[in-house]
Amino acid sequence: MDRLTALSAFACLSQPMRLDAFRLLIKAGETGMIAGEIGAALTARQNTMSANLSVLIQSGLVRKERQGRTIRYFADMDGVGGLLAFLVEDCCGGQAELCQPLIDQIACSCSVGKTAPPRPLTPPVDH
């Protein structure tokens, strides 16, 4: 992902309703959600939700798929992965072991039935 695309994604997510909709779609996973479900969860009017979903699609973070008469929205995991990769592209000055706690925290957050608290981002200090 290039810098301008990343800036567009961050600008998109800086609006509270779009951030909330994006997080709902991340949580929905492969099943996605229809616009009405997203709007109901966020107590948003149809036209407002439609406009916000369009911005999310343009940012590359959300995709839509027509299923008969309905349109289902999904988090675009390629776009999400590209944004995360952009953020950590030059992480830790080439010392991969310093990035491992961050990778572990992301992996832990994605685990089904996660019960453990998030791990700290900084490695423990030996005294």
C-alpha positions as CSV (number, residue, x, y, z in Angstrom):
1,M,0.0,0.0,0.0
2,D,1.3,3.4,-0.9
3,R,1.3,6.5,1.4
4,L,-1.7,8.2,-0.3
5,T,-3.9,5.1,-0.1
6,A,-3.0,4.7,3.6
7,L,-3.8,8.4,4.2
8,S,-7.2,7.9,2.5
9,A,-7.9,4.8,4.7
10,F,-7.0,6.7,7.9
11,A,-9.1,9.7,6.8
12,C,-12.0,7.3,6.2
13,L,-11.7,5.7,9.6
14,S,-11.4,9.1,11.4
15,Q,-15.2,9.5,11.2
16,P,-16.9,7.7,14.1
17,M,-19.7,6.1,12.2
18,R,-17.4,4.7,9.6
19,L,-15.0,3.4,12.2
20,D,-17.9,1.7,14.0
21,A,-19.2,0.2,10.8
22,F,-15.8,-1.0,9.8
23,R,-15.3,-2.7,13.2
24,L,-18.7,-4.4,12.9
25,L,-17.7,-5.8,9.5
26,I,-14.4,-7.0,10.9
27,K,-16.3,-8.8,13.7
28,A,-18.8,-10.2,11.2
29,G,-16.0,-11.9,9.3
30,E,-16.9,-14.1,6.3
31,T,-20.7,-13.7,6.8
32,G,-20.6,-9.9,6.3
33,M,-23.7,-7.8,6.9
34,I,-26.3,-6.1,4.9
35,A,-26.6,-2.3,5.1
36,G,-29.8,-2.5,7.1
37,E,-28.2,-4.6,9.7
38,I,-25.2,-2.2,10.0
39,G,-27.5,0.8,10.1
40,A,-29.7,-0.8,12.8
41,A,-26.7,-1.7,14.9
42,L,-25.5,1.9,14.7
43,T,-28.9,3.5,14.8
44,A,-28.2,5.3,11.5
45,R,-30.6,6.3,8.7
46,Q,-30.4,4.4,5.5
47,N,-29.1,7.3,3.4
48,T,-26.4,8.1,6.0
49,M,-25.3,4.5,6.2
50,S,-25.2,4.1,2.5
51,A,-23.0,7.2,2.1
52,N,-20.6,6.0,4.8
53,L,-20.4,2.5,3.3
54,S,-19.5,4.0,-0.1
55,V,-16.6,5.9,1.5
56,L,-15.4,2.7,3.2
57,I,-15.5,0.9,-0.2
58,Q,-13.6,3.7,-1.9
59,S,-10.9,3.5,0.8
60,G,-10.3,-0.1,0.0
61,L,-11.2,-1.3,3.5
62,V,-14.7,-2.7,2.7
63,R,-16.1,-4.6,-0.3
64,K,-19.6,-5.4,-1.3
65,E,-21.2,-8.4,-3.0
66,R,-24.6,-8.6,-4.5
67,Q,-26.6,-11.7,-3.3
68,G,-29.9,-11.8,-5.1
69,R,-31.8,-8.6,-4.3
70,T,-29.5,-7.6,-1.4
71,I,-26.0,-6.3,-1.1
72,R,-23.8,-7.7,1.6
73,Y,-20.8,-5.8,2.9
74,F,-17.5,-7.4,4.1
75,A,-14.3,-6.1,5.5
76,D,-11.8,-6.3,2.7
77,M,-9.0,-8.2,4.3
78,D,-6.6,-7.5,1.5
79,G,-7.1,-3.8,2.2
80,V,-6.8,-4.3,6.0
81,G,-3.7,-6.3,5.5
82,G,-2.2,-3.7,3.2
83,L,-2.8,-1.0,5.8
84,L,-1.3,-3.0,8.6
85,A,1.7,-3.9,6.5
86,F,2.1,-0.2,5.6
87,L,2.2,0.7,9.3
88,V,4.9,-1.8,10.3
89,E,6.8,-1.8,7.0
90,D,10.0,-0.5,8.6
91,C,9.3,-1.7,12.1
92,C,12.0,-2.2,14.6
93,G,15.0,-1.3,12.4
94,G,15.1,-4.7,10.9
95,Q,15.1,-6.6,14.2
96,A,12.2,-9.0,13.7
97,E,12.3,-10.2,17.3
98,L,11.3,-6.7,18.4
99,C,8.2,-6.9,16.2
100,Q,7.1,-10.3,17.6
101,P,5.0,-8.9,20.5
102,L,3.0,-6.8,18.1
103,I,2.4,-9.7,15.8
104,D,1.4,-11.9,18.8
105,Q,-1.1,-9.3,20.0
106,I,-2.7,-9.1,16.6
107,A,-2.8,-12.9,16.3
108,C,-4.3,-13.1,19.8
109,S,-7.0,-10.6,19.0
110,C,-8.0,-12.7,16.0
111,S,-8.3,-16.0,18.0
112,V,-11.7,-17.5,18.3
113,G,-12.8,-17.6,21.9
114,K,-10.0,-15.4,23.1
115,T,-9.9,-15.1,26.8
116,A,-6.4,-13.9,27.5
117,P,-5.8,-10.1,28.0
118,P,-3.8,-8.3,25.2
119,R,-0.1,-8.6,25.5
120,P,2.0,-5.5,26.0
121,L,3.6,-4.1,22.9
122,T,7.0,-3.6,24.6
123,P,9.2,-6.6,25.4
124,P,9.9,-7.3,29.1
125,V,13.1,-5.8,30.4
126,D,15.6,-8.1,32.1
127,H,17.1,-6.6,35.3
